[in-house]
Amino acid sequence: MGIPAVRSGRPSLDGRPDTPFLLDRFGRVARDLRVSITEKCSLRCTYCMPEEGLPAIPQHELLTVEEIVRLVRLAVRELGVQEVRFTGGEPLMRRDLERIIAGCHEQVPGTPLAMTTNGVGLEHRARGLAAAGLHRVNVSLDTVDRAGYAELTRRDRLDSALAGIRAARDAGLAPVKINAVLMRETLSGAADLLQWCLDEECTLRFIEEMPLDADHEWARANMVTAAELLDVLGERFELTAAGRDDPSAPAETWLVDGGPATVGIIASVTRKFCDTCDRTRLTADGMLRSCLFSDQEYDLRQALRSGADDAELATLWRGAMWNKWAGHGIDAEGFVPPERTMGAIGG
């Protein structure tokens, strides 16, 4: 469940233009870096992790603080990355998270640093992370119903998650965005979640469930679609389509009751946005991935630890992105989900 199918050596650069940026064969340029820093998590969400958790990555295979900082610096200074987001697993599971943030902030002080978290325990670290240089957080929260939360996450930690959201807001990690995966069992509470976010001055984005679950039970016929969600929310709120903030933004937005508050929907499956994707990914064990759904990985950790200089690392990274495929193909006949689950890839 945590092991990728293919780890490759040197990617082909045949036909690639002479540009420093992370260009692919379809004209897309990656400017958004997602850095997974651990496979560990404090929750066991059914659409992400198995009940027993993911297979542990040996400590010596995890990227160190210094390695993460070096790669972030390289990505920003040499490859054109404009935003960095730290993910997991759950990034709060790393005790040295503040050191990672501080090191990156020191090396790329003008670059926005963000984090995706489940919020559990964030109340104790929000101010320290803000002081280290973190700019904002996205918090995964699928429901504000305590029983529903416990069933979905297999943990009764809703109070801690809500406290973490409030602590992040109070620490200035704003705007706090809430990510909610659309699930059949929580759809009836979607309007309650939106109302809670409106009351707490958080921005809510719903995400269609993707075939990245550890148990491989996802089925296209069973997923909740963006259209279904809009029908449910429309029973309580007046929603007005507002489009996307920018062409590469994954979320379509709607004004709620005339605005200014909005709600977003990331329809990864039914309204895919692969043709404008601008992301590049680094796993916790140092593998480059060009797409959530591709098992093609390139071993940046080995290159780092073999003494590669920044120019060699940059060439490897550019090659990995040059070979990015056109899209995930979820609706294609014969689609096969990736071996790595969302918890291992980092979202």
Secondary structure, DSSP 4 states (H G I P E B T S, - for coil): --S-SEEESSPP-TT--S-SSEE-TTS-EE-EEEEE--S--S---TTT--TT-PPPPPGGGSPPHHHHHHHHHHHHHHH---EEEEESS-GGG-TTHHHHHHHHHHHSTTS-EEEEE--TTGGGTHHHHHHHT--EEEEE---S-HHHHHHHHSS--HHHHHHHHHHHHHTT--S-EEEEEE-GGGGGGHHHHHHHHHHHT-EEEEEE--S--TT----TTTSPPHHHHHHHHHTTS-EEEEE-SSTT-S-EEEEETTSS-EEEEE-TTTT--GGG--EEEE-TTSEEES-TT--EEEEHHHHHHTT--HHHHHHHHHHHHHT--S---TTSTT----SS-HHHH--
